[in-house]
Amino acid sequence: MKKTVDVSIPLGPMHPVWKEPCRLKCETIGERVVKAEMELGYMKKGIERIMKGRPWQEVMFLAERVCGICSVIHNMVFIEAMEKMSDIEVPDRAAYLRVVANELDRIASHLIANFSYCYTIEHETLGMYLLNTRETVMDLLEKLTGARVTCSYMVPGGVRFDLLDEDKTDMVIALDKVESEIRRYMQMFDEGPLIALRSVGVGTLTSEQALEGHAVGPTARASGIEYDVRSNHPTYQKLNFHPIVRTGGDNHARIMIRFDEVLQSVSLIKAAITTLPQGLIRGGGVMKKGSIVYAGEAPRGELTYHIKADSFGRIQEIYIQTPSIMNIEACVHYMIPESYSIADVSATYISADPCIACTER
């Protein structure tokens, strides 16, 4: 019998630099990885089953528990889907405040993703710098919404809390500090010899492979795919939003595009609070019977909710399509195979910013 591989190497399910448990099985010839396979199923929550039959008032809170790192966008997509299905109008001021909360959460998610990558390639100093900057962002999120993780900020027809005038100034000052620090860290990452050796040309995903693997979010945009659901959102269109794209397609490009998007989020937040319209932060409305498919741009990519509700506002059917499953598939089938070394597998996997919590919801 002809031996096709030298050794099969399992990584996980418990790994010191992975945020969540999963099992990645690699087959190698020498140091080169020729095939990879992902094994999931270590933290199934069954949250969609829990949602069924419950009123929207309860499901609104359950949606945030799908993923703690990007809880704001789950809250936002579910609420906006129910609003669209029920023809509920949102005041302009509330719509802008939703952008502020969503972009603060995006910054926090991107920073912890880049921290995880720096920690994986043993650049712990830069990783801790990123976590320190993230704390500033989390403080701003808490000041706006009253919480750091599960904020429950969006409600049908608006938001829970207004942004006070004195808090606007504090937020701009803090965001200026965040922007200055991120630009410094971008230079460290872009020019650092250790990071270049472990990142440039490693884990390459071409634009064709990104399309075939259905990659989304920063993982796709780092390979030249100009697609972002925010481009179709009316509030983001008012703020002149345009997707950021890089063409490198490697680990370096994926981390750098998250830095780019952090700076873009800072600009969006400043624009939103500078042009914040006067008026109500919450309108009225009644939930109606119906079904809808609605998508939003989570930090990791396109997040879609399929919802069917009855006339009492109870959720009859719900299915959530999270972005990580597509990015994990693209990573396993295209980015990890042909890796120069088994040592690059963990870094390549983390560069796709996988979230097992929402994948196995």
N, C-alpha and C positions, 0 to 999 in steps of 0.2 A: 504493500500500500504506500502510495506516494504521500509524504508528509508535506502539507501545504503551509503550515504555520509552525513557528518555533515554540511558542508558548502562548497560552491564554491568560491574560492578566485582569483580574477583577478589581475595580475601584469602588469602594463603598460597600454596603449602604452607609456606614458611618465613616466619615472622612474629616480630618482635622480642619480643612479649609473650605468645606462645603457648608452652606447655611442650612441645608435640609437633607434628609436621607433619600438616597436613590442608589441604584447599582449600575455601574457602567462597566460592561465587559468588553475588553479589547483583545484582538488577536494580532500578534506581531510576527514579523520576520526580522530577526535581529532587534534593532531598536525601533524600526519603522512600524507604525501601526497600519494594518491593511484593512481592518474591519472593526466596527464597533456596534454595540447593541445596548439599548437602555432598558433597564428593568425597573418598573414603577410598582406602586402598591403598598408602600410602607406607611402612609399617613392619610388614608382615605377618610374623609369626614362625612360624606353623604349629605352635604348641605343643601343641595337642590331638592332632595327628598324631604328634608325638614321644612323647606319653604312651602311645599305644596299644601294647599288647603288653609293656609294662614292668611290673615288680612294683610294688606300692603303696609300697614303701620308696623307690623312685626318684621315683615320681609325686608323693609328698608334698613333695619338694623342688622339683620342676618347677612345682607349683601356685603356689608363692610367686613364681615368676618371671613369672607372668602380668602382675603389676603390682607395682612396687617400693614405691609409696606406700601401698597397702593390702594388703601381703603377708600380714599376720597373719590377716586374715579369710579369705583363700584357703586358707591352711594349716588354719584352724579348720573351715571348711565341708567341705573334703575329708575331714579326719580324722573329724569327727562323722558324715558320711555313711557312711563305712566302718564306724564303730562301730555305727551304727543298723542297718546291713545285717547285721552280724555279732553283734548282741546283746551288745555289750561294754559293761559298766558303768564309769562314771567316778566316782572318789571325789569327795566333796563339796569337799574342799580344792582338788583339781585343777580342778574346775568353776569355782570362784570365782577361781582364779588365771588361768584362761582369760579371764574377764571383764576382769580387770585389764589383761592384755596387749592384748586387743581394743580396750578403751576408750582406752588410751594411743595405740594406732595410729590410732584415730578422731580423737583430738585433733590429732595430728600432721598427718593428712590435711586436716582442716578448716582448720587454720592456714595450710597452704601454699596451699589453695584461696583463702582470703581474702587472703593475700599477693598472689597472682596478680591478683586483682581490683583491689586497691589500686594495684599496679604499672601495671595497664592504664589506670586513670583518672589516672595520674601523681601519686598520693599516696604517693610512695616512702618518706617518713618512717614512716608507719603500717605500710607493708609491711615495712620492716626491723625495726620493733618486733615484729611478729608472727613473723618468722623467728627473732629472738632468743629469744622465749618458746618457740618450737618446739624450740630446742636443749635447753632444760631438760627437755622431755618426751622427747626422743630419748635423753637421758642416763638417764632413769628406765627407759625401755624396754630400754636396754642393760644396766642394772644387774639387771633382772629376768630377761632372756632370754639375755644374753651377746652380743647383736648389735643394730645399729641399724636395719637394713633387712630382710634376709632372716633372720628370727629362728629359724625351725624350732623353735618352742617347744612346739607341741602334738604329741603322739605318741598312737597308739591306747591308750586306757585311762588317759590322764592328761597330764602335762606333764613337761618335762625337768628343770626346776630348781625348788626351793622358794624361798619368800620368807622371808629371815631376819628375825628379830625386830628387829634393829638397823636393817635396811633399811626396815621399816614406818614407823618414826619419820621417817627421812629423806624417805621418799616423801610423807608427809602434809605435812611442812614445805614441800617443793618444790611440791606441789599447791596449798597455800595461797597461795604466791607467784604461781603461774600464774593462779589464780582472781582475785587482786587485780589483776593486770595486764590480764587479759581484760575485767574490768568497766570498767577505765579506757579500754581501746581501744574497747569497745562504745559508750561515751559519746562518744568522739571521732568514731566512724563515724556515730552516730545524729544528732549535733548539728552536725557539720562542714558548713559551707555548700557547699564544693566537692563533697563526697560526695553531699549531697542533690541538687544540681543535676544530677549525672551518674547518679543511681541511683533516686530516688523517681519512680514513674510510668513508668519506662523498662523495656522488655522484659516487659510484663505478660503473665502466663499465668493465665487464670481457672481455677477448679476444674473447669469443664466441659471446657476445653481440655486440662487436665492429665490427665483421664480419657481423653479421646479420643486424646491423644498417648502414653498409657501411661507418663507420667512417674513416676519413683520417687524415694525418698530425700528429702533436703532440698528438692530442686526441687519435688516434689509437695507436701510438707508446708508449704512456703512459700505454696502456693496453697490451703490449707485441707483437703488430703487427709490424714486421720488414719490413716496406715498405716505400720507399722514392724514388720519381721519379728521384732525382739527381743521384741515383746509375746507371742509364742508360744513363746519359749525358756524352759524351766523354771527355769534359774538366774536369768535376768533377772526372771522373775515373783517369785522369792523376794526380790529386791531392790526390789520394788514399782515396776518400770519402767512409765512411761506416755509415749507419744509427745508431742513438742512440735509445736505447729501455729501457723502465722501465716496471715493471710488477704490480705496485700497483693499477693502474686503477682508483684511486680516485682523488679528487681535488688537493691534495698534489703532487701526481705524475705528473699531467698535468702541474702544475706550475714549478716543478723542472726540467722536461724535456725541458721546454723552456729555463730555465737557462743553462742547459747542451748544448743546441743547440746554444745559444749565444756564449759560450766558443768555441764550434766547429767552428762557423762562423768566430770568431776572428782568429783561427788557419788556416782556409782556406784562409782568406784574406792575412795573413802574408805569407803563402806558395805561393800564387799567385803573390804577388808583389816581393817576393824574387827571384822567378824563372821566372819572366816576360821576355818572349822572345823578342828579338829585331826584328824590322820590321815594316810594315805598320799597321795602325789601321783601315784602310778601304780599301776593295777591290772593284771590280766592278761586274756588273751583270745586267740582265734584267728580270723583272717580267714576268712570263709565266702563261698561262691559266691552270687551274687545280683545284683539290679539295684535302683537306688534313684534317686529325685529328691529332692534336699534343698536347702533354701535358708537363707541367713543374711543379716543386714543389714550390708552393706559401708558405708563412709562415704558412698558416692554412691547407695546404694539396694540393692534386693534383688539378691542374688547367688545363682544356682542352679547346682548341679552335677547332671548326669545321668550316672550311672555304672553300668557293667556289668562285673563281675569274675568270674573263674573260681575253681575250688576251690584253686588254687595262689596266689591273691592277685594274679594278673596282670590288668591293666586291659584288657578287651576292647573296650569302647566308652566314650567320655567326651565329653560336650559341656558347655561352660560358657556360661551366659547371664549376661553382665555388665550392670550397670545403665546404663552410659554410653550405650549405643546407643539406649535409649529416651529418655533425657534429651536427647541430641543431636537426635533426630527431633522431639521437642516444641519444642526451641529453634529449629530451622530452620523448622518449619512454622507455629509460633504466636508465638514470642517476638520473632524478628528481623523478620518482615514487619510493615509499618506502623511501623517505627522512625522517629523524627522525623529522624534524621540518620545518615549512614553512619558517623559517628564513634562512634555508640552500638553498632554491631554487635559490635565486639571485646569491649566491656565486657559486653554481654548474653550473648555466647557463653561468656565466661569465668565469668559468674555461675552457669551450669549445671554448673560444675566437670567439664568433659568429660575423659575419660581415653582417649586414642587407643591407648595401649599395650594395655589390656585389651580394647578394642573390636576391635582388629585382631590379637588374640592369635594 
